[in-house]
Amino acid sequence: MDGFATPPEIQAQYHRDALTGRLLAALTTAGLDVSRLGAADLAPLDQFHTGGRPATLALMRTAGLAAGTRILDAGGGLGGAARTLAVEAGCRVTVLDLASSYCEAGAELTTRCGLGELVTFVCGSALSSPFAGAAFDVVWTQHSTMNVAEKPALLREMWRVLRPGGRLVMHEVMAGPEPGPLAYPVPWASNPAMSALVPPERWRDLGQSLGFRERSWEDHTAPSRAAVGALAARLTGSLPALGLHLLLEDFPLRTANYLRALETDRVSVIQAVWERPAE
Ligand SMILES: C[S@@+](CC[C@H](N)C(=O)[O-])C[C@H]1O[C@@H](n2cnc3c(N)ncnc32)[C@H](O)[C@@H]1O
């Protein structure tokens, strides 16, 4: 896409100096013992997607994951979903993320949760991952594709790393039925050059053309409006000790703009499971 933000520009948007120290200080202020953290304690700051930890748990149930499932969390951020899947379902999760500060902080939080055996971090792009073909049973993505303009290349790469019979499990923000510009910044983009939303129909056409078989497809826009409305309300006064504002500048304004986009149908939120058919 011409004029789209470069990977370094996307990285810079998500970068925060000394993020690990900031998060540990905030957790301490909130009264937590940072030498022994529980994965669920981190939910206010490590689930960087609409609906937070309940949305991750709902997606996990939809996906029906078994213990030992090898998962790639593409664009997995701080690893909130990864630790949840490890604790709640016994999965082994590799988090791949472009933002080195998220990978570093995520690895430290994982160690402090005692989950280093099940959750590991790799810093890099989901468009050109370093993994062998068919290395994973599941590719998981929550709100990680909005900065990726090359959707066909992204889906081809996800297909490549999935074993035949494996599943792509998605919870993504897509374009909505009403055309028109968004107000910026939003939680995934500081400006239009960073946002690459495409309509749900385009996603489905792309998936079908690659050979993915659709197992489920649910429109979660209505509950997302309610969840983002509640979050926006919590961000109007003084900010809580723990929250996604620790990860990104201008988070209250980004959330208010996202809420407006949801309310005016400029964006939609979809949860889906696709399968790479067995050969
Ligand atoms: C809104 S956050 C979501 C993080 C995480 N999935 C979660 O739900 O907490 C978007 C994430 O996608 C990552 N990202 C964006 N483009 C990427 C790419 N091409 N490859 C890997 N990660 C990417 C960003 O670095 C960021 O951590």
The ligand as a Tripos MOL2 file, in Angstrom:
@<TRIPOS>MOLECULE
LIG
   27    29     1     0     0
SMALL
NO_CHARGES

@<TRIPOS>ATOM
      1 C1         -3.0520   -3.6670   19.7590 C.3       1 LIG1
      2 S1         -1.5800   -4.5700   20.0740 S.3       1 LIG1
      3 C2         -2.2230   -6.1900   20.4720 C.3       1 LIG1
      4 C3         -1.2380   -7.0160   21.2690 C.3       1 LIG1
      5 C4         -1.7540   -8.3840   21.7050 C.3       1 LIG1
      6 N1         -2.2030   -9.1750   20.5900 N.3       1 LIG1
      7 C5         -2.8400   -8.2610   22.7270 C.2       1 LIG1
      8 O1         -3.9960   -8.5420   22.4000 O.co2     1 LIG1
      9 O2         -2.5470   -7.8970   23.8800 O.co2     1 LIG1
     10 C6         -0.9450   -4.8070   18.4280 C.3       1 LIG1
     11 C7          0.3640   -5.5550   18.4200 C.3       1 LIG1
     12 O3          0.6720   -5.9730   17.0800 O.3       1 LIG1
     13 C8          2.0660   -5.8780   16.9190 C.3       1 LIG1
     14 N2          2.3660   -5.8510   15.4680 N.ar      1 LIG1
     15 C9          1.9610   -4.9520   14.5470 C.ar      1 LIG1
     16 N3          2.4210   -5.2880   13.3270 N.ar      1 LIG1
     17 C10         3.1260   -6.4380   13.4810 C.ar      1 LIG1
     18 C11         3.8540   -7.2900   12.5990 C.ar      1 LIG1
     19 N4          3.9620   -7.0400   11.2840 N.pl3     1 LIG1
     20 N5          4.4580   -8.3910   13.1110 N.ar      1 LIG1
     21 C12         4.3830   -8.6550   14.4360 C.ar      1 LIG1
     22 N6          3.7200   -7.8870   15.3260 N.ar      1 LIG1
     23 C13         3.0860   -6.7980   14.8510 C.ar      1 LIG1
     24 C14         2.4320   -4.6060   17.6400 C.3       1 LIG1
     25 O4          3.8010   -4.5180   17.9230 O.3       1 LIG1
     26 C15         1.5470   -4.7140   18.8820 C.3       1 LIG1
     27 O5          2.1940   -5.3670   19.9230 O.3       1 LIG1
@<TRIPOS>BOND
     1     1     2 1
     2     2     3 1
     3     2    10 1
     4     3     4 1
     5     4     5 1
     6     5     6 1
     7     5     7 1
     8     7     8 2
     9     7     9 1
    10    10    11 1
    11    11    12 1
    12    11    26 1
    13    12    13 1
    14    13    14 1
    15    13    24 1
    16    14    15 ar
    17    14    23 ar
    18    15    16 ar
    19    16    17 ar
    20    17    18 ar
    21    17    23 ar
    22    18    19 1
    23    18    20 ar
    24    20    21 ar
    25    21    22 ar
    26    22    23 ar
    27    24    25 1
    28    24    26 1
    29    26    27 1
@<TRIPOS>SUBSTRUCTURE
     1 LIG1         1 GROUP 0 **** ****
